[in-house]
Amino acid sequence: MSAAVLTLPPTPDEVLAASPMPHLRRLQVSITDYEVVITGSVPSYYLKQMAQEAVRNVIGRRRLVNRVVVPSAVA
């Protein structure tokens, strides 16, 4: 008899670590029972949104807090 293999869904930090976008792989994720907080810095608002959407499907019922910063361009 073969044993069943149980695969767990990826965690938010695993999702970002596996991203094809290098900037998303550098972000930090804090996870509690109630919320998932993404922190770090990316060069565009598009990447900030991509980070948020990448983890949205794996956070369950936790609240998502996106604290990723997009530095302003210096003239």
C-alpha positions in Angstrom: 0.0 0.0 0.0 1.4 3.4 -0.9 1.3 6.3 1.5 -0.7 9.4 0.5 1.4 12.5 0.0 0.0 15.6 1.6 1.2 18.9 0.1 0.6 22.1 2.0 -0.2 25.3 0.1 2.7 27.7 -0.1 3.1 30.4 2.6 3.1 34.1 1.6 6.9 34.3 2.0 7.4 31.2 -0.2 5.2 32.7 -2.9 7.3 35.9 -3.0 10.6 33.9 -2.7 9.5 32.0 -5.8 8.5 35.1 -7.8 10.1 35.6 -11.2 10.4 39.3 -10.3 13.7 39.9 -8.4 12.4 42.9 -6.5 9.5 40.8 -5.0 12.0 38.1 -3.8 13.6 40.8 -1.6 10.5 41.7 0.4 9.9 40.6 3.9 6.7 38.9 5.2 5.4 38.8 8.8 2.6 36.4 9.5 0.4 36.2 12.6 -2.9 34.4 13.3 -4.7 37.6 12.1 -2.6 39.3 9.5 0.1 39.2 6.9 2.3 42.2 6.6 4.5 42.8 3.5 7.4 45.2 4.0 10.4 46.4 2.0 11.0 48.6 -1.0 10.3 48.3 -4.7 11.0 50.8 -7.6 7.4 51.1 -8.8 3.8 51.0 -7.7 3.2 48.2 -10.2 5.6 46.0 -8.3 4.0 47.0 -5.0 0.6 45.8 -6.3 2.1 42.6 -7.8 3.5 41.7 -4.4 0.1 42.2 -2.8 -1.7 40.2 -5.4 0.9 37.4 -5.3 0.1 36.6 -1.7 -3.6 37.3 -1.6 -4.6 33.8 -2.6 -2.6 32.1 0.1 -3.4 34.2 3.2 -6.7 32.6 4.0 -8.9 34.8 6.2 -6.0 36.9 7.5 -5.9 40.7 6.8 -3.3 41.8 4.3 -1.2 44.8 5.2 1.0 46.2 2.4 3.7 48.4 3.8 5.9 48.2 0.8 7.5 51.5 0.0 8.1 53.0 -3.4 10.8 55.6 -3.0 10.2 58.9 -4.9 12.6 59.7 -7.7 15.3 62.3 -6.8 15.5 65.1 -9.4 
